[in-house]
Every structure is written in structure tokens, then in C-alpha cells.
Amino acid sequence: MTVEAVFRMESARIIAAVTRVVRDVGIAEELAQDALISALEQWPRDGVPDNPAAWLMTTARRKAIDLVRRKETYARKLAEVGRTLEDVPPPEPSDPDDIDDDLLRLIFTACHPVLSAKARIALTLRLLGGLTTDEIARALLTTEPTVAQRIVRAKRALAKADVPFEVPGADERPARLASVLEVIYLIFNEGYSATAGEDLLRPALCEDALRLARVLAALMPREPEVHGLAALLEFQASRLPARTGPDGEPVLLADQNRTKWNRMLIHRGVDALQRAGTGPYSVQAAIAMCHAQALRYEDTDWKAIAALYGRLAQLTPSAVVELNRAVAVSMAEGPEQALKLVDALAEEGALKEYHLLPSVRGDLLARLGRHEEARAEFARAASLTRNARERELLLARAREAGG
């Protein structure tokens, strides 16, 4: 196993443990990178240690202690923790009580509301996903300097705001946890249906988000919405192998080969949902389970899905939720009833630049036999999307609708 591979797997835990010493995620990441450099220098010469992860952890923590000793401004902190750090060997990564607490603190720090959503996503992928700046830039379809700038500014913002390295108290936790869940959800969604670019999917982003959701569920077993998000991502990830064809083209839900759906992930989703609550992520997970449990598209319980979207609309009112509810209504009650809902959304104007609104409307019009109108809607949807694969699909549907 290469040094880089070990570091990528353990970097989040190392950074979390070191942050507890230096109380600054930016400095902690630099010290973790210093430990990696030491490994690259020593392992080829001295051989790979028996426990590479523990070696990296110990080296990074020692560098942190040395830094604290060298800086007079850290004298008070050294007085508080110096004896413990000096006399007791650093815990190995297998110590769940210590390291997991640090990892939880790091998650809440990287997703702190003082940062913008884009900054939270970039910093989370860097500190917890172990991605390089270049990898994050490619994943988010932006430039490497832009990502680097976001990460640097995020670290500075955390330091300037003197954000404590801690799990928030009971009074702050709901709002802070909502921020953490939102970041993980956004990362997964960008992987599941890319906003722009040549590919519909970015599986690596889905894997990172799913891993983070699982870690969070293990660290916070008594938080129902954490399990709700984990369940949702398990169900959604189960469909990934069937969402694209041999050449990467999108495959609509009705046309997917459901034998390709990952049954193990579906079972994990069911297990997680049993520990979930009644919040927005839990309701979305229940919707995803309805799809996952239908062996054929024709077996989908659309009435249940429409009802669940109604409940979701009450919890988190939004035009996007109403559009999804309209799709479910179209399958449960017919396209004419759903078209009224979609037309009402179009009049509101909140989704005027959202390509899925004309896409859904085009589908409803096609099912009602209004083919020329459907063609125009599909063409408009194609002009709004920034994803090349979706554009190709929508243009193909426009040609089909036009006869």
C-alpha cells in the first residue's frame, strides 16, 4: 500500500486529532501534510511501519506538540495539555472514543454556518474527503485556483471567527447539524446528477458523501435525521449502475434495468430508515424506498409517493418539491391533473430557469397527445440545462415529440 493511499484513508482522522492540539484546521492540515512528507522520505529508506496509519498519526501529533512549544502565543495551551501530551503516547486510530470525537468536531467545524455553502463543500471535500485541490476542482467543474481560494478563505474565516473545535451544545446543535447534513446532501446530489459538464454522474462524489453520511450516523446514533439522510443516500446510490447506458447516456427511471440496482445498498437503506424520524431527509428516504422496493416500474406505489411529497411540502415548502409532487400525481391520477399543478408553478416564476420544469411539462403534454407543444417544451428544457448528457436526451425527446 502506498503512502498516499494510507494518507488519503486516514487524513481526516489525523487532521481531526491534530486540530484538537493546535485548535486551527488550517495549521492542522499543514502538519498532516508535513507528516506525509516525512513518510515519503523515511518509508522508502527504512521500510513501511507495521501500522502505517498510527505512524502518520503519531508523527503529525508530535509535529503539533513541537509547534505549540515553539510559539509563545501557545504557552497557555501548552501548560494546559503539555503534561498529557508529553507523558502519554498518542492514541492509535483504533481508539474510537478519542478519535471519533475529534472526527465529529472536524465535521461540525468544516460545515460551520459562518462559511458559504460553496466554501463548506470545498473544505469538507478537502478535510474529510481527502481530495486534492485539483480533484475538487474537477469534481465541481471549476478551476483549481478558485477552489484553492475558497479553501484558504474558509480557513481564514474559521480562524477570524474563532470557531471552537467542538460539537455544539444542545441549544445550537439543530441548526449546526442542519448545515452538516445540507453539505453532505449537496455533495451527493452533484455526483448523482451533475449540474454541468459532459457526464451525467460523478460517482466519486456520491461515494464521498455516502461515506460521510455513514460516519456521521455512527458518530451520532441518536439523531434521527442523520439516519434519514444516510437512508436516502443508500437508496439513491443503489440506482447509480442503472442510471446511464453503455456510452454514458442517461437512462430514465421507467427504462432502467432494475436488476442492476444494488440490493445490498437498498437493504442498508431500509435498516437506516428504521432508525430515522419524520424530518425532511427521512421523508425523502421513504419516497426513495417506494421506488427501491418496486421490482418493476409498473409496481411503483405512486399514490404513496404523492402523499409523501405532500408531507415533504409541508415540512420544507418549495417549488421543486411541488414539481416532484406533480410528477407523482401524474402517475397516480393522470397527466391532466398534474398539468394544472405544473402550469401553476410556471405562472409563479420561481422555476423559470430550472430545466426540469419544461421537461416535466413536455412529458405531460406528450402523454396528452399535444405533441407540438411538448416538442417546444423539451427544446426549451434542453436550452436551459448545462449538462451535455441531459441536453442530448432532451433534444432527442423533442425530436420524438415532433414526429
C-alpha positions, -999 to 999 in steps of 0.1 A, spaced: 0 0 0 14 34 -10 20 63 14 -5 84 -5 -32 57 -2 -28 54 36 -28 91 40 -60 95 19 -78 70 41 -66 84 74 -62 121 67 -95 132 82 -88 114 115 -52 128 116 -63 163 109 -91 160 135 -67 147 162 -41 175 154 -67 202 154 -75 193 190 -39 202 198 -35 234 177 -71 245 176 -68 256 139 -79 234 110 -56 252 86 -25 246 107 -36 211 114 -39 203 77 -4 217 71 10 195 99 -7 164 85 9 172 51 42 175 69 37 140 83 30 128 48 63 143 36 82 126 64 67 93 54 76 98 18 112 105 29 115 77 55 94 48 44 114 41 12 146 41 32 135 24 65 106 3 53 69 7 58 60 5 95 38 -23 108 9 2 115 13 30 88 -18 49 100 -6 50 136 29 62 124 13 91 105 -9 99 134 20 99 159 42 119 136 16 146 130 8 149 167 45 152 176 48 180 150 18 197 165 33 195 200 66 209 187 48 238 171 29 245 204 62 245 222 79 269 198 52 295 197 49 317 228 13 325 219 5 289 226 21 289 260 -11 288 279 -24 259 258 8 240 263 5 245 301 -30 230 299 -22 200 278 16 197 278 20 171 305 -7 148 290 8 152 255 44 146 268 38 117 292 11 97 274 17 82 239 -7 94 213 -37 71 208 -37 49 177 -65 54 151 -83 24 165 -92 43 197 -129 50 189 -137 72 219 -109 98 213 -106 98 175 -143 96 167 -150 126 190 -123 145 171 -137 135 138 -172 147 148 -157 180 159 -140 183 125 -173 177 106 -190 204 125 -161 228 120 -158 223 83 -196 228 79 -198 258 101 -226 283 91 -200 311 91 -189 298 58 -208 300 25 -223 268 11 -196 266 -16 -168 271 9 -183 244 32 -184 219 3 -149 226 -8 -135 225 28 -154 193 36 -142 175 5 -106 186 13 -105 178 51 -130 149 53 -129 135 18 -92 137 14 -94 151 -21 -67 173 -36 -75 208 -48 -73 196 -84 -97 167 -77 -122 191 -60 -120 215 -90 -127 187 -114 -155 173 -93 -172 207 -90 -164 218 -126 -145 249 -116 -108 260 -117 -81 249 -93 -73 285 -83 -110 291 -75 -111 260 -52 -78 269 -36 -91 304 -29 -123 290 -14 -104 267 9 -79 294 20 -107 319 27 -127 292 46 -98 285 69 -92 322 75 -129 328 81 -129 300 107 -98 314 124 -111 350 123 -145 340 138 -126 319 164 -148 290 157 -143 265 186 -132 229 177 -162 213 194 -195 196 189 -221 223 195 -243 222 226 -279 210 227 -293 245 220 -271 251 189 -270 215 176 -302 215 154 -291 245 133 -255 233 131 -265 198 123 -288 210 96 -257 227 80 -237 195 81 -265 174 66 -270 200 39 -234 199 28 -233 161 26 -266 162 7 -254 188 -18 -221 168 -24 -241 137 -32 -266 155 -54 -238 170 -75 -224 135 -80 -259 119 -87 -269 145 -113 -241 168 -124 -251 204 -128 -229 209 -159 -202 191 -179 -200 161 -202 -210 134 -177 -244 129 -160 -228 112 -130 -197 118 -108 -197 85 -88 -167 96 -67 -187 125 -52 -216 101 -44 -191 77 -27 -176 106 -6 -210 118 5 -222 84 13 -191 76 34 -196 109 53 -232 101 60 -223 67 73 -196 82 95 -220 108 109 -246 81 116 -221 61 135 -210 91 155 -245 105 162 -267 74 165 -294 92 184 -301 118 157 -330 106 136 -324 129 106 -288 117 103 -301 82 98 -327 97 74 -300 113 52 -280 81 54 -310 60 43 -318 85 14 -282 83 1 -281 45 4 -313 42 -17 -302 68 -43 -267 52 -46 -283 18 -52 -296 31 -86 -263 45 -99 -253 15 -120 -286 17 -140 -288 54 -145 -265 55 -175 -262 34 -206 -230 19 -222 -219 53 -236 -228 73 -205 -262 84 -219 -290 89 -192 -315 61 -187 -349 73 -174 -363 57 -143 -390 39 -163 -364 23 -186 -338 13 -160 -327 -23 -157 -336 -29 -120 -316 -60 -118 -286 -36 -118 -298 -18 -87 -275 -26 -57 -297 -47 -34 -271 -45 -6 -274 -7 -5 -312 -10 -6 -311 -33 25 -287 -8 42 -312 20 33 -341 1 49 -321 -5 80 -312 31 83 -347 43 77 -359 22 106 -338 44 129 -348 76 111 -375 101 122 -401 122 104 -380 151 91 -374 161 55 -345 137 48 -364 108 64 -395 116 42 -373 118 11 -358 84 21 -393 70 24 -400 82 -11 -368 66 -24 -377 33 -6 -410 32 -25 -390 33 -58 -364 8 -45 -390 -18 -34 -408 -18 -68 -394 -47 -88 -409 -32 -119 -417 4 -128 -454 -6 -131 -453 -18 -95 -444 17 -81 -469 29 -54 -474 64 -69 -502 73 -45 -480 67 -16 -452 88 -32 -476 116 -40 -488 116 -3 -452 116 9 -444 146 -13 -474 163 2 -459 158 36 -425 170 24 -441 201 10 -455 208 45 -420 204 61 -400 222 35 -422 242 11 -405 247 -22 -413 249 -59 -390 219 -66 -409 197 -41 -442 207 -57 -428 199 -92 -418 164 -79 -452 160 -63 -468 169 -97 -448 140 -113 -461 116 -87 -497 129 -92 -494 124 -129 -487 87 -124 -513 83 -96 -541 104 -111 -532 111 -147 -513 138 -167 -543 163 -169 -545 168 -131 -507 171 -129 -505 197 -157 -527 221 -137 -501 219 -109 -472 224 -133 -489 253 -150 -494 270 -116 -457 266 -109 -449 281 -143 -470 311 -135 -453 317 -102 -420 320 -120 -398 306 -92 -386 278 -116 -384 298 -148 -347 289 -153 -350 254 -140 -348 230 -169 -368 202 -153 -400 224 -153 -403 224 -191 -391 189 -192 -419 177 -169 -444 198 -187 -432 184 -221 -437 148 -208 -473 156 -196 -482 173 -229 -468 143 -249 -489 119 -228 -520 141 -235 -513 140 -273 -503 177 -275 -471 168 -294 -461 201 -309 -464 219 -275 -444 190 -260 -416 194 -286 -413 231 -277 -411 224 -240 -384 197 -245 -364 221 -267 -367 248 -241 -355 224 -213 -325 215 -235 -316 251 -238 -316 256 -200 -296 227 -189 -258 230 -186 -252 192 -186 -243 179 -221 -259 144 -215 -292 158 -203 -292 182 -233 -288 153 -257 -317 134 -240 -340 164 -241 -333 172 -277 -340 135 -286 -373 137 -268 -381 169 -287 -375 151 -320 -396 122 -309 -425 145 -298 -423 164 -331 -429 132 -350 
